[in-house]
Amino acid sequence: MNAMDIAVGIFLALGCFFALTGAVGIVRMPDFFSRLHPAGKNDTLAVTSIMIALLIRTVEYDYHWTVATKLLLIVGIIFVTAPAASHAISKAAFLDGLKPWTKPGDTEASNE
């Protein structure tokens, strides 16, 4: 086992950790807007970590520049589209009349 195998294992474990915490966050959050946060952030981090592991693994092959370029393009597209999609979805829900969750008994939020 060399240093590349250890790095790949670490990044794959990080990707699995972020995916799992994102899934738990989606289940545990109280409302739609709160659920969008772990869905957007953690899934982006999970995919990025897994793609970094794949990038490290591609160095062993002759055609690694082609594969690495494609993986970097995928990461770039996800970094741009995931936050934009989360923002667009939350704005559409808010404009449609969905109100954010407030803590029961919170007088400051109920006065607005």
CORGI-V806586 format. One line per field, one symbol per residue. phi: phi as a letter, one per 20 degrees, with the letter a starting at -180 (. if undefined). A space follows every 50 residues. Layout:
# CORGI-V806586
phi=???
This chain:
# CORGI-V806586
phi=.dfffffffffffffffffffffffffeffbgfffffffeffffffffff ffffffffffdfeffffffffffffffffeefffffffffffffffofef fcfgnfffffef
